[in-house]
Amino acid sequence: MSKIAFITGASAGIGAAAATILAQNGYNLLLAARRLDRLETLAADLQAQYGVRVHAFALDVRNRVEVSAQLNALPPEWRAIDVLVNNAGLSQGMDAFHEANLDDWDTMIDTNIKGLLYVSRLVSEWMVARKAGHIINIGSIAGKETYANGNVYCATKHAVDSLNKAMRIDLLPHAIRVTGIHPGAVETEFSAVRFKGDLERAKKVYDGFEPLIAQDIAEAIWFAVSRPAHVTINDLVIMPTAQANTSHLLKK
């Protein structure tokens, strides 16, 4: 069987773009997300265009029991995962700390930290057994800096940054590569989710400058994946040219 890549949050945005570029390069794909209809459409397109095998399944990474059941139900040949892209993640709300909605905090912690852990725990065990694999965790510039009203979202992405380092140490004896990719402003559904479907408010986030697009991050993922086995890209921070950090944007 050809190499296998497993991508969470694959139904749109960075996840879908990563699936496309990996399919273009001959990877068979495990695609997971909550929106199965979108996944199935993407899977059909990729199979038709690139002749790869794609197994798409609904998965809520926040649900530990569901993650265990779904992954352990995979046929043995699909468990030989070469690349795991932990892309599922989100931000909810943009409130001051003392005014925040606690449900938003739970959603971000459960998705961005616990979901990544649940998936990585199982897949890394399979990689250790094979003495091979590559884990790519999609972080954020918010995992490198903290900004006003970003409080818990920033904390979750700082946790991802720390987990990258921890995985790298613990998985070192097993020849498993770990890469963190930390985008700045990327125009995807991210802001629409953050503002709970307020598309007008979401669009204003990107007014006046050219943000990154999902393809930019997918190309960075492929760059990391395609390095020779003795080379690991530990960390990539990728920003639009118009963005210096979380707080400084050049808008026209």
Sequence and secondary structure as in RCSB ss.txt:
>XXXX:A:sequence
MSKIAFITGASAGIGAAAATILAQNGYNLLLAARRLDRLETLAADLQAQYGVRVHAFALDVRNRVEVSAQLNALP
PEWRAIDVLVNNAGLSQGMDAFHEANLDDWDTMIDTNIKGLLYVSRLVSEWMVARKAGHIINIGSIAGKETYANG
NVYCATKHAVDSLNKAMRIDLLPHAIRVTGIHPGAVETEFSAVRFKGDLERAKKVYDGFEPLIAQDIAEAIWFAV
SRPAHVTINDLVIMPTAQANTSHLLKK
>XXXX:A:secstr
   EEEEESTTSHHHHHHHHHHHHTT EEEEEES HHHHHHHHHHHHHHH   EEEEE  TT HHHHHHHHHTS 
GGGG  SEEEE          GGG  HHHHHHHIIIIIIIHHHHHHHHHHHHHHHT EEEEEE  GGGT   TT 
HHHHHHHHHHHHHHHHHHHHHGGGTEEEEEEEESSB SSHHHHHTTT HHHHHHTTTTS  B HHHHHHHHHHHH
TS TT    EEEE  TTBSSSS B   
